[in-house]
Structure formats: structure tokens, C-alpha cells
């Protein structure tokens, strides 16, 4: 980072003074050259890593479609470096999920439908088996990755949020987005050391807490509609296959992120979700289904 390179030292946001525990809110700890995590302009390693994954998806798609013939190595290396330097287990899992999805999409364009479905369900079974093995050996796996077995306190956070949700399971507490710290009990609902967390660190739990079962149904409908639109683009658009896959891969990244973060409810995540649910931009007749194009030509 520039701050670390210039030896400026840690920087706090302007709204934080020199108070006890304020170091947990540093915009950047400037530790990138001493083995620390990159913070980036967002001031958060996990968010910077997620932006790196999204930028990497777009950069690789553009490179495969030969839209950046000379600069594509730069556009690929920079977001990849952000992913690596973020040192985020969540981001690594997100990237792995996107790679698996990209491979399945690529196979779909190269094999018959029957062979694709066999490959698809075999992959799903393999991933399910990997999840089961990971759950059984989670403590050893976490130690190997240098992470805490309780997911940096998330398991306790989820338990607390579930208990709070039971006070109003149908419509929730009525909030949407980051919690308001001046409203009870959000100012002290989730704390760890000097830090006060203003999200449930799981998008589904956050929706349940804020909007209840009603909100969960609406959120699920948005997810299904978005994925359906993205799959339709892969099937019917006449763009390069790599470009067609970008919306679906971005959605997969947001879905995976939602298991340990609530950011798909806020910032760029919410914008992409609503945009994809509303319908992806089309290019007139060029993106009509092939059957419709043939009917139009015959007429």
C-alpha cells in the first residue's frame, strides 16, 4: 500500500480520535510489508479482496474475448494480487466457487447436454462430499489455514442473532442494511474486544433479523430471479461465452460471500442483486432466443 511504502504508519478514519481500542477501526494498519493484510481504499481487507474477485472475473472474461489484447495481463494481475494480499479465507472460498462454476459453464459449451448434466451432478456430489469432510476435520483445517475454529467469533455471533430474531420472527425488527448503533440493542448486540459489529456476518441471518420470514421470502425470490436472468443470458445472448458468464459468476460470488458476510445487503452487493433481478441489459434482437430469431427470419 502507498501508506506503508511511504512509512506514514497506521491511519485512523477522521471520525475516530485517539481513544482506547480505536486501533480496531484503522483505515489502514500499514502492515503490508511486514506480513499484514492489505486494506486498500475500502479500509477493509475482506471487502478489498471481494472487489478483487469481481474485477478478476471481469478481467479474465475480457481477456478470453480478446477485448484487452495488450493490457489484459495487467488487468488480471492487479485484482489477483488484491485477492492474495487480502489473506481472507472467505475470499479464497469465493474464488474457488467461481472457478468451479466457470469450469462447468465452459464444459456446457463443449459437450452434449447429457454429458454436461452428468458432469454437473458429479461436481455437486464432489463439492458436497468436500463440505462434509471439511466440517468433520474443520478444527485441523482451520489450524492449517491459520484461522480460528469459530470463524473469528462468527459462530457465537450467529447464535446471538438467532436468539434476537426469535423475538420477532415474522417481520423482524424493521431495519435494512447496516445496524444503527444508537438503537437498542444494536450498539452492543455483537461485540468482540473493543470492536462493535453492525452486521450479522451472514446475509440470511441479517435478513431474518431485520425483515423476518417475510423478508427471507422476498430475498430468496430476488436471488432466484437474478440467477434465472443470468442463466438466460448465457443461453440466449450472442456475446462471447466468457462475457455471457460474467453476471452469473458475479452472483455466485455474492451468494458465497453471503454465508460469512452481510455485505450483499449493502453497497455494491445490493446494487448488483437488484440490477440482475430487474433484468440484464440486452441488445435488442441480437440477444433474442435462437428459436425466436428463426421464427422472425421465416416470417
C-alpha positions in Angstrom: 0.0 0.0 0.0 1.1 3.6 -0.6 0.8 4.4 3.1 3.1 1.5 4.1 5.5 2.3 1.2 5.9 5.9 2.4 6.4 4.7 6.1 3.5 7.0 7.2 2.2 4.5 9.6 -1.3 3.4 10.6 -4.1 5.8 9.7 -7.5 6.1 11.5 -10.7 7.4 9.9 -11.1 11.1 10.6 -14.1 10.4 12.9 -12.0 8.4 15.3 -9.9 10.1 17.9 -7.0 8.6 19.9 -9.2 6.6 22.3 -8.8 3.1 23.8 -9.4 0.4 21.3 -9.7 2.7 18.3 -6.9 0.8 16.5 -9.5 -1.8 15.5 -11.0 0.9 13.3 -7.8 1.9 11.5 -8.4 2.7 7.9 -5.1 1.0 7.2 -2.7 -0.6 9.7 0.1 -0.2 7.1 1.4 -3.7 7.7 1.5 -5.0 4.1 5.4 -5.2 4.1 5.5 -7.0 7.5 3.2 -9.8 6.6 -0.1 -8.0 7.3 -3.2 -7.8 5.2 -3.9 -5.3 2.5 -6.7 -2.8 3.4 -6.9 -0.9 0.1 -9.0 2.2 -0.4 -12.0 0.5 1.2 -10.2 0.2 4.6 -11.2 -3.4 4.9 -9.2 -6.5 3.7 -12.2 -8.7 3.1 -14.0 -6.0 1.1 -10.8 -5.3 -0.9 -10.4 -9.0 -1.6 -14.0 -9.3 -2.7 -13.6 -6.4 -5.1 -10.5 -8.1 -6.4 -12.5 -11.3 -7.1 -15.2 -9.3 -9.0 -12.6 -7.4 -11.0 -10.7 -10.6 -11.8 -13.9 -12.2 -13.1 -14.4 -9.3 -15.5 -10.7 -9.1 -16.5 -10.5 -12.8 -17.3 -13.7 -12.7 -19.3 -12.5 -9.7 -21.3 -9.1 -11.3 -21.9 -10.8 -14.5 -23.2 -13.0 -12.5 -25.5 -9.8 -10.6 -26.7 -11.1 -7.2 -25.7 -7.9 -6.2 -23.9 -5.3 -7.7 -26.2 -2.3 -5.8 -24.8 -3.2 -4.8 -21.2 -5.0 -7.9 -20.1 -2.0 -9.2 -18.1 -2.1 -6.0 -16.0 -5.9 -6.2 -15.6 -5.6 -9.8 -14.4 -2.6 -9.5 -12.1 -3.7 -6.4 -10.2 -7.0 -7.9 -8.9 -5.3 -11.3 -8.3 -2.7 -9.6 -6.2 -5.5 -7.9 -4.2 -7.1 -11.3 -3.6 -3.8 -12.9 -2.4 -2.8 -9.9 -0.2 -6.2 -9.7 1.5 -5.4 -13.1 3.2 -9.1 -13.7 3.5 -10.3 -17.3 3.8 -13.8 -16.1 2.7 -12.4 -14.5 -0.4 -10.4 -17.7 -1.2 -13.6 -19.8 -0.9 -15.5 -17.3 -3.1 -12.8 -17.5 -5.8 -12.8 -21.3 -5.6 -16.6 -21.4 -6.0 -16.4 -19.1 -9.1 -13.6 -21.2 -10.6 -15.8 -24.3 -10.3 -18.8 -22.5 -11.8 -16.7 -21.2 -14.6 -15.4 -24.7 -15.5 -18.9 -26.1 -15.5 -20.0 -23.2 -17.8 -17.1 -23.9 -20.1 -17.9 -27.6 -20.2 -21.5 -26.7 -21.1 -20.4 -25.1 -24.4 -18.2 -28.0 -25.4 -20.2 -31.2 -24.6 -23.7 -32.5 -25.1 -26.5 -31.8 -22.7 -26.5 -35.3 -21.4 -22.7 -35.3 -20.7 -23.0 -31.9 -19.1 -25.7 -32.9 -16.7 -23.6 -36.0 -15.7 -20.6 -33.7 -15.1 -22.7 -31.1 -13.2 -24.2 -33.6 -10.8 -20.9 -35.3 -10.3 -19.4 -31.9 -9.4 -22.2 -31.1 -7.0 -21.7 -34.5 -5.3 -17.9 -33.9 -5.0 -18.4 -30.5 -3.5 -21.0 -31.9 -1.1 -18.5 -34.5 0.0 -15.8 -31.9 0.3 -18.1 -29.8 2.6 -18.8 -32.9 4.8 -15.1 -33.7 5.1 -14.3 -30.1 5.8 -16.9 -30.0 8.6 -15.6 -33.2 10.2 -12.0 -32.0 10.0 -12.8 -28.3 10.5 -10.6 -27.7 13.5 -7.5 -29.2 11.9 -8.3 -27.4 8.6 -8.7 -24.1 10.4 -5.4 -24.5 12.2 -3.7 -25.3 8.8 -5.1 -22.1 7.3 -4.2 -20.1 10.4 -7.8 -19.3 11.2 -9.8 -19.7 14.4 -12.2 -22.7 14.5 -15.1 -20.4 15.5 -14.6 -18.4 12.3 -13.3 -15.4 14.1 -16.2 -15.4 16.5 -18.9 -15.8 13.8 -20.4 -18.9 15.3 -21.2 -17.0 18.5 -22.4 -14.0 16.5 -24.8 -16.3 14.6 -26.2 -17.8 17.8 -26.8 -14.3 19.3 -28.6 -13.1 16.1 -30.8 -16.2 16.0 -31.9 -15.7 19.6 -32.7 -12.0 18.8 -34.6 -13.0 15.7 -36.9 -15.2 17.7 -38.4 -12.0 19.4 -40.0 -11.1 16.0 -39.7 -14.0 13.6 -42.4 -12.9 11.1 -41.4 -9.3 10.2 -38.2 -8.8 12.1 -37.0 -5.6 13.6 -37.8 -3.5 10.5 -34.3 -2.4 9.6 -32.4 -2.9 6.3 -28.7 -2.5 5.8 -26.1 -1.8 8.5 -27.4 -1.7 12.0 -28.0 1.6 13.7 -25.6 1.6 16.8 -27.7 4.3 18.6 -30.8 2.0 18.5 -31.1 -0.7 21.2 -29.8 -3.4 21.2 -27.6 -2.9 18.1 -25.0 -0.8 19.8 -23.9 -3.7 21.9 -25.5 -6.8 20.4 -22.3 -8.1 18.8 -19.0 -7.1 20.4 -15.5 -8.5 20.3 -12.9 -6.8 22.4 -13.2 -3.1 21.7 -15.0 -3.6 18.3 -18.8 -3.3 17.9 -20.1 -5.1 14.8 -23.0 -3.8 12.9 -23.9 -6.8 10.8 -24.7 -10.4 11.5 -21.9 -11.7 9.2 -24.4 -13.8 7.4 -26.8 -12.3 4.9 -29.6 -14.7 5.5 -29.5 -14.2 9.3 -29.3 -10.5 8.7 -32.4 -10.6 6.5 -34.2 -12.7 9.1 -33.3 -10.4 11.9 -34.3 -7.2 10.1 -37.2 -8.3 7.9 -38.2 -11.7 9.3 -39.7 -14.6 7.4 -41.4 -12.1 5.0 -38.0 -10.6 4.1 -36.4 -14.1 3.7 -39.1 -15.0 1.1 -38.6 -11.7 -0.8 -34.8 -12.0 -0.7 -34.9 -15.6 -1.9 -37.2 -14.6 -4.8 -34.7 -11.9 -5.7 -31.9 -14.4 -5.7 -33.8 -16.9 -7.9 -34.9 -14.2 -10.3 -31.4 -12.9 -10.6 -29.9 -16.3 -11.3 -32.6 -17.1 -13.8 -31.8 -13.9 -15.7 -28.1 -14.6 -15.6 -28.6 -18.2 -16.9 -30.9 -16.9 -19.7 -28.1 -14.5 -20.8 -25.7 -17.5 -21.1 -28.2 -19.4 -23.1 -29.5 -16.7 -25.5 -27.0 -13.9 -25.8 -24.8 -13.8 -28.9 -21.8 -12.4 -27.0 -18.6 -14.3 -26.4 -19.3 -17.1 -24.0 -16.9 -15.7 -21.4 -18.8 -12.4 -21.4 -22.1 -14.1 -21.1 -20.9 -15.9 -17.9 -19.9 -12.7 -16.1 -23.3 -11.9 -14.5 -23.8 -15.5 -13.2 -20.2 -15.6 -11.8 -20.7 -12.3 -10.0 -23.9 -13.6 -8.5 -22.2 -16.8 -7.4 -19.5 -14.7 -5.7 -22.2 -12.7 -3.9 -24.1 -15.9 -2.8 -20.9 -17.4 -1.4 -19.9 -14.1 0.3 -23.3 -14.0 2.0 -22.5 -17.1 4.1 -20.0 -15.2 6.2 -20.7 -11.5 5.4 -23.8 -9.4 5.2 -22.4 -7.1 2.5 -24.7 -8.5 -0.3 -27.4 -6.4 1.6 -25.3 -3.2 1.3 -23.1 -1.3 -1.0 -22.3 -2.9 -4.4 -23.8 -6.2 -3.5 -27.3 -4.9 -3.1 -27.0 -2.8 -6.3 -25.9 -5.8 -8.4 -28.7 -8.0 -6.9 -31.5 -5.6 -7.7 -30.0 -4.8 -11.1 -29.8 -8.5 -12.1 -33.3 -9.2 -10.6 -34.7 -6.4 -12.7 -33.2 -7.8 -15.8 -29.9 -7.7 -17.5 -29.3 -5.1 -20.3 -29.9 -6.5 -23.7 -29.0 -5.5 -27.2 -32.3 -5.8 -29.0 -32.9 -8.6 -31.4 -29.3 -9.8 -31.2 -30.0 -11.3 -27.8 -33.3 -12.9 -28.5 -33.6 -16.7 -28.0 -32.4 -18.6 -31.1 -35.9 -20.1 -31.7 -37.4 -16.6 -31.7 -34.8 -15.4 -34.2 -35.5 -18.3 -36.6 -39.3 -17.6 -36.4 -38.7 -13.9 -37.1 -36.5 -14.8 -40.1 -39.0 -17.2 -41.5 -41.8 -14.5 -41.3 
